[in-house]
Amino acid sequence: MRAGDASCFVSIAVANAANAGSSGGLTVSSVKFHPSAGLVAERIGNGGISVLDNVNDKQERKFRGAELFDGCGRLDPGESFRYVFLVKAASEDATLRGIACGDELGKAVFTWNKAMGETGRIASTAVLCPSSHPPGLLEENAAAASSNSPRSVLGSKFVVHGSGLSVDAAAAAANRSASHADGSAGPGGSLDELLPVTVEPIDPPTSMELAVSREVQLLIVNHSEKAMNLQLQMRLPQMSGVVICGSSFKNLGEVPPSGGSCVVSIRLVALVAGLFRAQGCCIVDLTSGREMPQPPLFNVFVEKADEQ
């Protein structure tokens, strides 16, 4: 699962494939994720009491037998464990580039021991960064996008924030340029063709107070091969719960091609308490008239202010 432009959550399960009821039990003694160059991995949660826990910490409270058993790593036939890791960019180059769809994140390595001391080890296949768009989005909407349909991605309920959409679009544009340079035809309906301009929020709020406006900065990136004279539109009829406050249209001027970007600030205000999506964003190329509706920008929880 994508967790931003330069990080991903990886969930991996290990199962004891021996027949249930047999005597093929084992103990998982080590769980590690070996990240690719430029990345680091951090395990989320220990999944119980680890044998490597500090002895002094164990002596501070008494554990029940069930807790000790759950944390020992015992894996009987037919049972399975699931582990979660956070993989993120560590080097400066990897951070600047981000993690794009198809990038290799690394491999998980499990070590176990059996009753007589035998040791085994198994590694997962290479884990790849998933796509930032929901399955079928490109296939279903490629034809609509080519005809300048304003609803080509508007119907998707996929939330862009935290998904690395601009990174994926930049990678798709680079791959398509490389295919053209080699003389081969690139895949039709790629992400950068569907969304030649992407909009992503910069550190958007996770919560808002009812009837209190908040400023949100948006990063607009032009992934196409030509400069565009762009206008940002926040369309009120497509908003619900959280709406634009102030001017809803902003001229961005000419944005350079091949990764050219600009940052613009808007103000949003919540009209109703609850969980909502900030949506209704659309980019318009003022030269050609092409409209590029954006998926929802982020989720936000609206709560009433505490009464004094």
WOUR-V245388 format. One record per helix or strand of 3 or more residues. SS is the DSSP state (2 for helix, 1 for strand). FROM is the first residue (numbers start at 1). TO is the last residue. Records with the same first field share a line. If there is no record, write none. Layout:
SS: FROM-TO / FROM-TO
This chain:
1: 7-15 / 26-35 / 39-44 / 80-89 / 104-113 / 119-123 / 197-202 / 207-210 / 214-222 / 228-234 / 242-244 / 249-255 / 260-270 / 274-278 / 281-285 / 291-293 / 298-303
2: 55-59 / 65-70 / 92-97 / 137-146 / 165-181 / 191-194 / 236-238
